[in-house]
Amino acid sequence: MSFKEVKPEELNLNPFTAIGKEWMLITAGPADRCNTMTASWGAMGIMWGKPSVTAYIRQSRYTKEFVDREDLFTISIFDEAFRPALNLCGTVSGRDRDKIREAGLTPFDAGGAAAFEEAKLIFVCRKQYHSFLSPDGFDVKENDSRWYSDRDYHTMYIGAIEKVLVKE
């Protein structure tokens, strides 16, 4: 495993592709007791003067308990070859199975939070803010009915990027 640390502004990254098409893993907890989930909703930019990531986690997700408990979380981006692993991590709960092992992923401590040796890009983020997405907040009501017919709303987490690791 070999990563180099870079500054966020040194990245040549399209967040629309990285998040929406390649997907990402949101992970929290120490490497030996972490949980992770696949996500395709999120954002990257500047918030409160800091490079930041915004992640969204549904109330029902086991990973939410880890993100709520920890100060740090990671966002890991992978090559297309890892699509089956990300698919597994998005469809199987860590409550029921050791999905990280089943997906063939290797957690390591990326500076206070778990990330994966197989990732090509890792963001270590410190939680700055979280907010429950309430049905009252929808200006476009069809988004509520389309995405939350089961009433399993997301919590939004804004994390300041503390470290960016790029696979060498």
Beta strands, then each sheet from edge to edge (+ up, - down):
strand 1: 3-6
strand 2: 24-28
strand 3: 35-39
strand 4: 42-47
strand 5: 50-58
strand 6: 72-77
strand 7: 107-109
strand 8: 114-116
strand 9: 121-132
strand 10: 154-167
sheet 1: 1+ 10- 5+ 4-
sheet 2: 1+ 10- 9+ 6- 2+ 3-
sheet 3: 7+ 8-
end
